[in-house]
């Protein structure tokens, strides 16, 4: 039997604590730094870009696609490296592994962690630095929205039809 199905059918599908999810989120960010660096280096080498602002939109699109491949692949398998470390698994609302389409939807909707403050800064014609300074406040606000949901899932997970579940191994009672 598939191990992901066993986990989904045997687990109570309770969400991990917000503290664990945010710790996983920060760890994922550290791992993505390396992935983004390698993707940027690869793009610059292949496109022979000598100046960082040349091909900026191409680089952004390339990094967006590299991150999309990374996340959709691992979420489809159940966990990224950070999620494995923190014993968190991404499943659909029925407790089944994510399809590629649902993982893609989760990836696109997960940009709600960053895009709104940047768009707001753009709309009020503020410098980009204002948008970047608004990001931490938005992230805290976005994370705290889980306290207002009965399932304690992130809003983008609800919109994507996914959920994060706690898959910490259970300790067997001493015999």
N, CA and C atoms as an extended XYZ file, in Angstrom:
525
Properties=species:S:1:pos:R:3:atomname:S:1:resname:S:1:resid:I:1 pbc="F F F"
N         0.846       -1.171        0.000 N   UNK     1
C         0.000        0.000        0.000 CA  UNK     1
C         0.894        1.238        0.000 C   UNK     1
N         0.454        2.296       -0.657 N   UNK     2
C         1.213        3.537       -0.742 CA  UNK     2
C         1.333        4.182        0.638 C   UNK     2
N         2.550        4.594        1.001 N   UNK     3
C         2.762        5.150        2.338 CA  UNK     3
C         2.005        6.451        2.528 C   UNK     3
N         1.853        7.261        1.476 N   UNK     4
C         1.118        8.515        1.619 CA  UNK     4
C        -0.355        8.243        1.900 C   UNK     4
N        -0.900        7.156        1.306 N   UNK     5
C        -2.290        6.811        1.574 CA  UNK     5
C        -2.444        6.320        3.008 C   UNK     5
N        -1.460        5.562        3.489 N   UNK     6
C        -1.517        5.077        4.872 CA  UNK     6
C        -1.516        6.236        5.843 C   UNK     6
N        -0.672        7.232        5.580 N   UNK     7
C        -0.611        8.387        6.475 CA  UNK     7
C        -1.935        9.120        6.451 C   UNK     7
N        -2.485        9.320        5.238 N   UNK     8
C        -3.734       10.067        5.122 CA  UNK     8
C        -4.888        9.321        5.777 C   UNK     8
N        -4.921        8.007        5.669 N   UNK     9
C        -6.050        7.276        6.227 CA  UNK     9
C        -5.902        7.039        7.721 C   UNK     9
N        -4.677        6.993        8.222 N   UNK    10
C        -4.470        6.701        9.636 CA  UNK    10
C        -4.369        7.956       10.492 C   UNK    10
N        -3.998        9.054        9.904 N   UNK    11
C        -3.816       10.277       10.675 CA  UNK    11
C        -5.166       10.920       10.945 C   UNK    11
N        -5.196       11.775       11.968 N   UNK    12
C        -6.440       12.476       12.254 CA  UNK    12
C        -6.535       13.776       11.470 C   UNK    12
N        -5.566       14.053       10.600 N   UNK    13
C        -5.549       15.221        9.729 CA  UNK    13
C        -5.592       16.541       10.484 C   UNK    13
N        -5.078       16.551       11.707 N   UNK    14
C        -5.036       17.802       12.458 CA  UNK    14
C        -3.884       18.657       11.938 C   UNK    14
N        -4.089       19.978       11.902 N   UNK    15
C        -3.029       20.852       11.396 CA  UNK    15
C        -1.902       20.996       12.414 C   UNK    15
N        -0.687       21.198       11.936 N   UNK    16
C         0.402       21.495       12.866 CA  UNK    16
C         0.187       22.878       13.476 C   UNK    16
N         0.845       23.124       14.567 N   UNK    17
C         0.700       24.439       15.206 CA  UNK    17
C         1.230       25.521       14.284 C   UNK    17
N         0.746       26.726       14.490 N   UNK    18
C         1.216       27.856       13.679 CA  UNK    18
C         2.714       28.062       13.878 C   UNK    18
N         3.190       27.848       15.084 N   UNK    19
C         4.618       27.992       15.372 CA  UNK    19
C         5.439       27.019       14.521 C   UNK    19
N         5.003       25.754       14.433 N   UNK    20
C         5.731       24.767       13.616 CA  UNK    20
C         5.638       25.100       12.132 C   UNK    20
N         4.470       25.549       11.677 N   UNK    21
C         4.326       25.894       10.263 CA  UNK    21
C         5.201       27.079        9.891 C   UNK    21
N         5.301       28.061       10.785 N   UNK    22
C         6.134       29.225       10.481 CA  UNK    22
C         7.620       28.877       10.579 C   UNK    22
N         7.986       27.986       11.483 N   UNK    23
C         9.373       27.518       11.544 CA  UNK    23
C         9.724       26.777       10.253 C   UNK    23
N         8.806       25.961        9.775 N   UNK    24
C         8.998       25.265        8.501 CA  UNK    24
C         9.107       26.269        7.369 C   UNK    24
N         8.280       27.297        7.406 N   UNK    25
C         8.274       28.351        6.394 CA  UNK    25
C         9.627       29.064        6.344 C   UNK    25
N        10.182       29.374        7.519 N   UNK    26
C        11.495       30.036        7.571 CA  UNK    26
C        12.605       29.111        7.066 C   UNK    26
N        12.545       27.850        7.440 N   UNK    27
C        13.531       26.878        6.970 CA  UNK    27
C        13.434       26.726        5.455 C   UNK    27
N        12.217       26.693        4.949 N   UNK    28
C        12.008       26.613        3.501 CA  UNK    28
C        12.645       27.826        2.819 C   UNK    28
N        12.517       28.986        3.439 N   UNK    29
C        13.121       30.196        2.880 CA  UNK    29
C        14.631       30.098        2.783 C   UNK    29
N        15.255       29.511        3.793 N   UNK    30
C        16.711       29.333        3.743 CA  UNK    30
C        17.106       28.376        2.621 C   UNK    30
N        16.332       27.314        2.445 N   UNK    31
C        16.619       26.374        1.366 CA  UNK    31
C        16.386       27.017        0.001 C   UNK    31
N        15.362       27.852       -0.082 N   UNK    32
C        15.057       28.505       -1.360 CA  UNK    32
C        16.112       29.535       -1.737 C   UNK    32
N        16.815       30.075       -0.750 N   UNK    33
C        17.902       30.999       -1.064 CA  UNK    33
C        18.921       30.311       -1.964 C   UNK    33
N        19.289       29.096       -1.610 N   UNK    34
C        20.256       28.350       -2.419 CA  UNK    34
C        19.678       28.004       -3.783 C   UNK    34
N        18.435       27.565       -3.801 N   UNK    35
C        17.799       27.211       -5.074 CA  UNK    35
C        17.692       28.423       -5.999 C   UNK    35
N        17.314       29.566       -5.439 N   UNK    36
C        17.197       30.785       -6.233 CA  UNK    36
C        18.565       31.247       -6.722 C   UNK    36
N        19.570       31.116       -5.889 N   UNK    37
C        20.932       31.490       -6.287 CA  UNK    37
C        21.394       30.637       -7.467 C   UNK    37
N        21.192       29.338       -7.373 N   UNK    38
C        21.616       28.435       -8.450 CA  UNK    38
C        20.823       28.715       -9.722 C   UNK    38
N        19.513       28.958       -9.583 N   UNK    39
C        18.692       29.272      -10.756 CA  UNK    39
C        19.152       30.571      -11.408 C   UNK    39
N        19.454       31.575      -10.598 N   UNK    40
C        19.945       32.849      -11.136 CA  UNK    40
C        21.281       32.689      -11.837 C   UNK    40
N        22.155       31.903      -11.250 N   UNK    41
C        23.463       31.649      -11.869 CA  UNK    41
C        23.293       30.908      -13.191 C   UNK    41
N        22.436       29.908      -13.197 N   UNK    42
C        22.183       29.147      -14.414 CA  UNK    42
C        21.598       30.038      -15.504 C   UNK    42
N        20.614       30.864      -15.147 N   UNK    43
C        20.002       31.758      -16.125 CA  UNK    43
C        21.038       32.743      -16.668 C   UNK    43
N        21.825       33.342      -15.779 N   UNK    44
C        22.837       34.319      -16.210 CA  UNK    44
C        23.881       33.686      -17.113 C   UNK    44
N        24.262       32.463      -16.805 N   UNK    45
C        25.253       31.772      -17.627 CA  UNK    45
C        24.685       31.421      -18.993 C   UNK    45
N        23.483       30.865      -19.005 N   UNK    46
C        22.889       30.447      -20.275 CA  UNK    46
C        22.501       31.623      -21.160 C   UNK    46
N        22.075       32.726      -20.544 N   UNK    47
C        21.687       33.891      -21.338 CA  UNK    47
C        22.848       34.865      -21.533 C   UNK    47
N        23.995       34.549      -20.949 N   UNK    48
C        25.193       35.376      -21.019 CA  UNK    48
C        24.921       36.814      -20.568 C   UNK    48
N        24.173       36.937      -19.487 N   UNK    49
C        23.858       38.236      -18.909 CA  UNK    49
C        25.053       38.717      -18.103 C   UNK    49
N        25.539       39.879      -18.436 N   UNK    50
C        26.707       40.426      -17.741 CA  UNK    50
C        26.326       41.444      -16.659 C   UNK    50
N        25.167       42.044      -16.788 N   UNK    51
C        24.729       43.070      -15.855 CA  UNK    51
C        23.411       42.617      -15.241 C   UNK    51
N        23.277       42.737      -13.938 N   UNK    52
C        22.148       42.147      -13.209 CA  UNK    52
C        20.788       42.649      -13.672 C   UNK    52
N        20.697       43.901      -14.116 N   UNK    53
C        19.386       44.417      -14.506 CA  UNK    53
C        19.019       44.084      -15.947 C   UNK    53
N        19.974       43.608      -16.730 N   UNK    54
C        19.629       43.128      -18.067 CA  UNK    54
C        18.876       41.816      -17.921 C   UNK    54
N        17.887       41.611      -18.740 N   UNK    55
C        17.077       40.390      -18.708 CA  UNK    55
C        16.389       40.172      -17.362 C   UNK    55
N        16.100       41.251      -16.651 N   UNK    56
C        15.502       41.133      -15.321 CA  UNK    56
C        14.171       40.389      -15.350 C   UNK    56
N        13.317       40.718      -16.314 N   UNK    57
C        12.009       40.064      -16.380 CA  UNK    57
C        12.145       38.592      -16.775 C   UNK    57
N        13.104       38.312      -17.636 N   UNK    58
C        13.366       36.915      -17.993 CA  UNK    58
C        13.850       36.123      -16.787 C   UNK    58
N        14.739       36.731      -16.001 N   UNK    59
C        15.238       36.075      -14.793 CA  UNK    59
C        14.101       35.839      -13.803 C   UNK    59
N        13.241       36.838      -13.624 N   UNK    60
C        12.115       36.677      -12.704 CA  UNK    60
C        11.191       35.551      -13.157 C   UNK    60
N        10.912       35.491      -14.445 N   UNK    61
C        10.057       34.426      -14.968 CA  UNK    61
C        10.727       33.065      -14.797 C   UNK    61
N        12.029       33.001      -15.044 N   UNK    62
C        12.759       31.744      -14.898 CA  UNK    62
C        12.741       31.261      -13.449 C   UNK    62
N        13.002       32.161      -12.506 N   UNK    63
C        12.995       31.795      -11.088 CA  UNK    63
C        11.586       31.390      -10.662 C   UNK    63
N        10.563       32.099      -11.140 N   UNK    64
C         9.179       31.736      -10.840 CA  UNK    64
C         8.896       30.312      -11.296 C   UNK    64
N         9.339       29.956      -12.499 N   UNK    65
C         9.115       28.601      -13.017 CA  UNK    65
C         9.931       27.552      -12.268 C   UNK    65
N        11.171       27.880      -11.919 N   UNK    66
C        11.991       26.933      -11.153 CA  UNK    66
C        11.347       26.659       -9.797 C   UNK    66
N        10.868       27.709       -9.129 N   UNK    67
C        10.194       27.526       -7.844 CA  UNK    67
C         8.892       26.749       -8.021 C   UNK    67
N         8.182       27.017       -9.114 N   UNK    68
C         6.938       26.283       -9.381 CA  UNK    68
C         7.219       24.795       -9.547 C   UNK    68
N         8.254       24.461      -10.288 N   UNK    69
C         8.611       23.052      -10.477 CA  UNK    69
C         8.990       22.425       -9.142 C   UNK    69
N         9.803       23.126       -8.363 N   UNK    70
C        10.230       22.612       -7.055 CA  UNK    70
C         9.018       22.319       -6.167 C   UNK    70
N         8.166       23.324       -5.977 N   UNK    71
C         7.053       23.155       -5.046 CA  UNK    71
C         6.009       22.177       -5.556 C   UNK    71
N         5.608       22.303       -6.821 N   UNK    72
C         4.563       21.396       -7.298 CA  UNK    72
C         5.043       19.956       -7.300 C   UNK    72
N         6.294       19.728       -7.613 N   UNK    73
C         6.822       18.359       -7.602 CA  UNK    73
C         6.795       17.775       -6.188 C   UNK    73
N         7.348       18.519       -5.234 N   UNK    74
C         7.425       17.992       -3.869 CA  UNK    74
C         6.069       17.955       -3.173 C   UNK    74
N         5.212       18.940       -3.420 N   UNK    75
C         3.878       18.881       -2.810 CA  UNK    75
C         3.085       17.724       -3.388 C   UNK    75
N         3.279       17.452       -4.674 N   UNK    76
C         2.612       16.299       -5.283 CA  UNK    76
C         3.086       15.006       -4.617 C   UNK    76
N         4.360       14.965       -4.232 N   UNK    77
C         4.898       13.809       -3.503 CA  UNK    77
C         4.527       13.850       -2.025 C   UNK    77
N         4.081       15.007       -1.535 N   UNK    78
C         3.623       15.115       -0.149 CA  UNK    78
C         4.363       16.134        0.687 C   UNK    78
N         5.697       16.231        0.506 N   UNK    79
C         6.470       17.097        1.395 CA  UNK    79
C         7.698       17.656        0.687 C   UNK    79
N         8.042       18.889        1.037 N   UNK    80
C         9.338       19.436        0.660 CA  UNK    80
C        10.333       19.002        1.741 C   UNK    80
N        11.601       19.323        1.552 N   UNK    81
C        12.603       18.957        2.550 CA  UNK    81
C        12.288       19.598        3.901 C   UNK    81
N        11.905       20.867        3.883 N   UNK    82
C        11.567       21.545        5.142 CA  UNK    82
C        10.355       20.897        5.800 C   UNK    82
N         9.390       20.505        5.005 N   UNK    83
C         8.193       19.868        5.558 CA  UNK    83
C         8.525       18.505        6.151 C   UNK    83
N         9.460       17.786        5.539 N   UNK    84
C         9.886       16.507        6.107 CA  UNK    84
C        10.546       16.723        7.462 C   UNK    84
N        11.377       17.752        7.544 N   UNK    85
C        12.078       18.053        8.789 CA  UNK    85
C        11.091       18.360        9.914 C   UNK    85
N        10.038       19.108        9.592 N   UNK    86
C         9.069       19.521       10.603 CA  UNK    86
C         7.852       18.600       10.663 C   UNK    86
N         7.881       17.476        9.949 N   UNK    87
C         6.808       16.478        9.966 CA  UNK    87
C         5.454       17.099        9.616 C   UNK    87
N         5.450       17.779        8.466 N   UNK    88
C         4.241       18.403        7.943 CA  UNK    88
C         4.027       17.859        6.536 C   UNK    88
N         2.789       17.569        6.192 N   UNK    89
C         2.478       17.032        4.865 CA  UNK    89
C         1.354       17.855        4.247 C   UNK    89
N         1.445       18.074        2.936 N   UNK    90
C         0.401       18.757        2.179 CA  UNK    90
C        -0.517       17.706        1.559 C   UNK    90
N        -1.804       17.814        1.857 N   UNK    91
C        -2.816       16.898        1.325 CA  UNK    91
C        -3.984       17.716        0.796 C   UNK    91
N        -4.874       17.065        0.054 N   UNK    92
C        -6.086       17.773       -0.338 CA  UNK    92
C        -7.074       17.718        0.834 C   UNK    92
N        -8.238       18.318        0.663 N   UNK    93
C        -9.187       18.401        1.784 CA  UNK    93
C        -9.751       17.048        2.179 C   UNK    93
N        -9.602       16.053        1.308 N   UNK    94
C       -10.090       14.710        1.619 CA  UNK    94
C        -8.997       13.821        2.211 C   UNK    94
N        -7.814       14.378        2.424 N   UNK    95
C        -6.718       13.619        3.009 CA  UNK    95
C        -5.918       12.813        1.998 C   UNK    95
N        -6.088       13.100        0.717 N   UNK    96
C        -5.368       12.389       -0.334 CA  UNK    96
C        -4.180       13.227       -0.811 C   UNK    96
N        -3.171       12.599       -1.412 N   UNK    97
C        -2.037       13.360       -1.953 CA  UNK    97
C        -2.504       14.370       -3.005 C   UNK    97
N        -1.774       15.449       -3.128 N   UNK    98
C        -2.144       16.500       -4.078 CA  UNK    98
C        -1.900       16.057       -5.510 C   UNK    98
N        -2.791       16.463       -6.393 N   UNK    99
C        -2.555       16.289       -7.822 CA  UNK    99
C        -1.618       17.408       -8.272 C   UNK    99
N        -1.032       17.260       -9.432 N   UNK   100
C        -0.162       18.325       -9.956 CA  UNK   100
C        -0.951       19.625      -10.102 C   UNK   100
N        -2.190       19.530      -10.566 N   UNK   101
C        -3.025       20.730      -10.760 CA  UNK   101
C        -3.285       21.430       -9.427 C   UNK   101
N        -3.613       20.656       -8.398 N   UNK   102
C        -3.886       21.260       -7.087 CA  UNK   102
C        -2.602       21.830       -6.472 C   UNK   102
N        -1.482       21.159       -6.689 N   UNK   103
C        -0.198       21.683       -6.203 CA  UNK   103
C         0.140       22.991       -6.911 C   UNK   103
N        -0.154       23.049       -8.205 N   UNK   104
C         0.081       24.293       -8.965 CA  UNK   104
C        -0.813       25.414       -8.415 C   UNK   104
N        -2.079       25.115       -8.141 N   UNK   105
C        -2.987       26.119       -7.582 CA  UNK   105
C        -2.476       26.603       -6.226 C   UNK   105
N        -1.986       25.689       -5.418 N   UNK   106
C        -1.444       26.073       -4.105 CA  UNK   106
C        -0.219       26.964       -4.279 C   UNK   106
N         0.623       26.641       -5.260 N   UNK   107
C         1.812       27.451       -5.504 CA  UNK   107
C         1.430       28.875       -5.908 C   UNK   107
N         0.522       29.014       -6.860 N   UNK   108
C         0.126       30.342       -7.323 CA  UNK   108
C        -0.528       31.124       -6.191 C   UNK   108
N        -1.413       30.486       -5.436 N   UNK   109
C        -2.089       31.177       -4.339 CA  UNK   109
C        -1.147       31.481       -3.172 C   UNK   109
N        -0.056       30.730       -3.046 N   UNK   110
C         0.879       31.003       -1.950 CA  UNK   110
C         1.619       32.326       -2.145 C   UNK   110
N         1.561       32.891       -3.334 N   UNK   111
C         2.163       34.203       -3.556 CA  UNK   111
C         1.392       35.288       -2.808 C   UNK   111
N         0.225       34.956       -2.262 N   UNK   112
C        -0.508       35.911       -1.438 CA  UNK   112
C         0.261       36.266       -0.161 C   UNK   112
N         1.299       35.497        0.157 N   UNK   113
C         2.162       35.840        1.284 CA  UNK   113
C         2.962       37.116        1.002 C   UNK   113
N         3.232       37.413       -0.271 N   UNK   114
C         4.145       38.511       -0.601 CA  UNK   114
C         3.568       39.586       -1.507 C   UNK   114
N         2.719       39.223       -2.427 N   UNK   115
C         2.292       40.153       -3.471 CA  UNK   115
C         1.457       41.332       -2.959 C   UNK   115
N         0.477       41.151       -2.067 N   UNK   116
C        -0.367       42.298       -1.681 CA  UNK   116
C         0.380       43.535       -1.182 C   UNK   116
N         1.353       43.429       -0.274 N   UNK   117
C         2.024       44.675        0.134 CA  UNK   117
C         2.817       45.316       -1.003 C   UNK   117
N         3.346       44.501       -1.898 N   UNK   118
C         4.085       45.062       -3.031 CA  UNK   118
C         3.147       45.771       -4.001 C   UNK   118
N         1.962       45.212       -4.199 N   UNK   119
C         0.965       45.859       -5.068 CA  UNK   119
C         0.464       47.145       -4.428 C   UNK   119
N         0.214       47.109       -3.123 N   UNK   120
C        -0.251       48.316       -2.426 CA  UNK   120
C         0.789       49.426       -2.553 C   UNK   120
N         2.048       49.092       -2.358 N   UNK   121
C         3.104       50.102       -2.498 CA  UNK   121
C         3.135       50.658       -3.919 C   UNK   121
N         2.908       49.805       -4.895 N   UNK   122
C         2.886       50.253       -6.284 CA  UNK   122
C         1.681       51.161       -6.544 C   UNK   122
N         0.520       50.807       -5.991 N   UNK   123
C        -0.693       51.595       -6.208 CA  UNK   123
C        -0.607       52.986       -5.588 C   UNK   123
N         0.027       53.082       -4.441 N   UNK   124
C         0.167       54.407       -3.807 CA  UNK   124
C         1.435       55.113       -4.277 C   UNK   124
N         2.083       54.523       -5.264 N   UNK   125
C         3.293       55.069       -5.887 CA  UNK   125
C         4.405       55.323       -4.870 C   UNK   125
N         4.504       54.410       -3.929 N   UNK   126
C         5.572       54.478       -2.932 CA  UNK   126
C         6.787       53.736       -3.480 C   UNK   126
N         7.954       54.036       -2.957 N   UNK   127
C         9.136       53.292       -3.395 CA  UNK   127
C         9.008       51.808       -3.057 C   UNK   127
N         9.709       50.979       -3.797 N   UNK   128
C         9.684       49.538       -3.576 CA  UNK   128
C        10.054       49.195       -2.141 C   UNK   128
N        10.939       49.975       -1.536 N   UNK   129
C        11.362       49.712       -0.160 CA  UNK   129
C        10.175       49.744        0.804 C   UNK   129
N         9.183       50.584        0.536 N   UNK   130
C         7.994       50.637        1.388 CA  UNK   130
C         7.259       49.299        1.314 C   UNK   130
N         7.115       48.767        0.106 N   UNK   131
C         6.475       47.460       -0.057 CA  UNK   131
C         7.237       46.368        0.660 C   UNK   131
N         8.564       46.425        0.565 N   UNK   132
C         9.385       45.422        1.243 CA  UNK   132
C         9.278       45.554        2.760 C   UNK   132
N         9.150       46.774        3.253 N   UNK   133
C         8.997       46.977        4.694 CA  UNK   133
C         7.606       46.563        5.182 C   UNK   133
N         6.612       46.634        4.290 N   UNK   134
C         5.263       46.201        4.655 CA  UNK   134
C         5.145       44.672        4.696 C   UNK   134
N         6.012       43.978        3.990 N   UNK   135
C         5.922       42.513        3.897 CA  UNK   135
C         5.900       41.807        5.261 C   UNK   135
N         6.800       42.115        6.188 N   UNK   136
C         6.746       41.395        7.478 CA  UNK   136
C         5.422       41.589        8.220 C   UNK   136
N         4.854       42.792        8.141 N   UNK   137
C         3.569       43.027        8.800 CA  UNK   137
C         2.465       42.233        8.122 C   UNK   137
N         2.503       42.171        6.794 N   UNK   138
C         1.514       41.404        6.048 CA  UNK   138
C         1.650       39.909        6.360 C   UNK   138
N         2.871       39.425        6.450 N   UNK   139
C         3.101       38.003        6.731 CA  UNK   139
C         2.530       37.629        8.096 C   UNK   139
N         2.760       38.469        9.091 N   UNK   140
C         2.206       38.209       10.423 CA  UNK   140
C         0.682       38.239       10.372 C   UNK   140
N         0.134       39.228        9.688 N   UNK   141
C        -1.324       39.312        9.534 CA  UNK   141
C        -1.868       38.068        8.843 C   UNK   141
N        -1.237       37.675        7.729 N   UNK   142
C        -1.691       36.517        6.947 CA  UNK   142
C        -1.626       35.235        7.787 C   UNK   142
N        -0.547       35.081        8.536 N   UNK   143
C        -0.406       33.885        9.376 CA  UNK   143
C        -1.451       33.875       10.490 C   UNK   143
N        -1.729       35.024       11.081 N   UNK   144
C        -2.685       35.090       12.188 CA  UNK   144
C        -4.126       34.859       11.734 C   UNK   144
N        -4.390       34.937       10.441 N   UNK   145
C        -5.735       34.640        9.951 CA  UNK   145
C        -6.137       33.199       10.247 C   UNK   145
N        -5.160       32.333       10.485 N   UNK   146
C        -5.491       30.935       10.798 CA  UNK   146
C        -6.289       30.821       12.090 C   UNK   146
N        -6.107       31.775       13.009 N   UNK   147
C        -6.837       31.730       14.275 CA  UNK   147
C        -8.324       32.000       14.092 C   UNK   147
N        -8.699       32.597       12.964 N   UNK   148
C       -10.096       32.914       12.706 CA  UNK   148
C       -10.798       31.845       11.867 C   UNK   148
N       -10.059       30.842       11.461 N   UNK   149
C       -10.642       29.746       10.678 CA  UNK   149
C       -10.840       28.545       11.591 C   UNK   149
N       -11.949       27.849       11.428 N   UNK   150
C       -12.230       26.701       12.298 CA  UNK   150
C       -11.268       25.549       12.037 C   UNK   150
N       -10.771       25.417       10.796 N   UNK   151
C        -9.835       24.326       10.496 CA  UNK   151
C        -8.382       24.728       10.740 C   UNK   151
N        -8.131       25.984       11.093 N   UNK   152
C        -6.797       26.525       11.395 CA  UNK   152
C        -5.816       26.373       10.227 C   UNK   152
N        -6.334       26.355        9.004 N   UNK   153
C        -5.486       26.290        7.816 CA  UNK   153
C        -5.258       27.700        7.288 C   UNK   153
N        -4.187       27.867        6.520 N   UNK   154
C        -3.936       29.144        5.867 CA  UNK   154
C        -5.016       29.395        4.823 C   UNK   154
N        -5.300       30.662        4.568 N   UNK   155
C        -6.349       31.014        3.620 CA  UNK   155
C        -6.028       30.499        2.213 C   UNK   155
N        -4.764       30.562        1.810 N   UNK   156
C        -4.436       30.073        0.465 CA  UNK   156
C        -4.618       28.563        0.371 C   UNK   156
N        -4.455       27.839        1.474 N   UNK   157
C        -4.733       26.395        1.458 CA  UNK   157
C        -6.226       26.142        1.279 C   UNK   157
N        -7.038       26.917        1.954 N   UNK   158
C        -8.491       26.785        1.789 CA  UNK   158
C        -8.888       27.064        0.341 C   UNK   158
N        -8.356       28.143       -0.222 N   UNK   159
C        -8.706       28.509       -1.598 CA  UNK   159
C        -8.220       27.469       -2.606 C   UNK   159
N        -7.100       26.833       -2.328 N   UNK   160
C        -6.545       25.828       -3.239 CA  UNK   160
C        -7.137       24.440       -2.999 C   UNK   160
N        -7.907       24.281       -1.937 N   UNK   161
C        -8.469       22.962       -1.629 CA  UNK   161
C        -7.420       22.021       -1.055 C   UNK   161
N        -6.463       22.586       -0.320 N   UNK   162
C        -5.406       21.783        0.285 CA  UNK   162
C        -5.408       22.012        1.790 C   UNK   162
N        -4.599       21.225        2.464 N   UNK   163
C        -4.446       21.392        3.905 CA  UNK   163
C        -3.072       20.881        4.313 C   UNK   163
N        -2.538       21.460        5.370 N   UNK   164
C        -1.298       20.968        5.960 CA  UNK   164
C        -1.677       20.138        7.174 C   UNK   164
N        -1.064       18.970        7.285 N   UNK   165
C        -1.380       18.091        8.409 CA  UNK   165
C        -0.110       17.724        9.166 C   UNK   165
N        -0.311       17.454       10.432 N   UNK   166
C         0.771       17.051       11.325 CA  UNK   166
C         1.001       15.557       11.138 C   UNK   166
N         2.212       15.176       10.759 N   UNK   167
C         2.529       13.747       10.559 CA  UNK   167
C         3.697       13.320       11.446 C   UNK   167
N         3.755       13.909       12.633 N   UNK   168
C         4.789       13.471       13.569 CA  UNK   168
C         4.546       12.020       13.920 C   UNK   168
N         5.615       11.240       13.995 N   UNK   169
C         5.434        9.833       14.371 CA  UNK   169
C         4.893        9.734       15.791 C   UNK   169
N         3.970        8.819       15.970 N   UNK   170
C         3.414        8.630       17.303 CA  UNK   170
C         4.332        7.709       18.095 C   UNK   170
N         4.461        8.015       19.352 N   UNK   171
C         5.290        7.172       20.219 CA  UNK   171
C         4.461        5.986       20.676 C   UNK   171
N         5.053        4.838       20.550 N   UNK   172
C         4.378        3.620       20.987 CA  UNK   172
C         4.457        3.522       22.505 C   UNK   172
N         3.380        3.085       23.138 N   UNK   173
C         3.423        2.946       24.606 CA  UNK   173
C         4.418        1.844       24.996 C   UNK   173
N         5.047        2.061       26.133 N   UNK   174
C         6.010        1.073       26.627 CA  UNK   174
C         5.267       -0.189       27.038 C   UNK   174
N         5.848       -1.311       26.689 N   UNK   175
C         5.194       -2.588       27.029 CA  UNK   175
C         5.854       -3.253       28.200 C   UNK   175
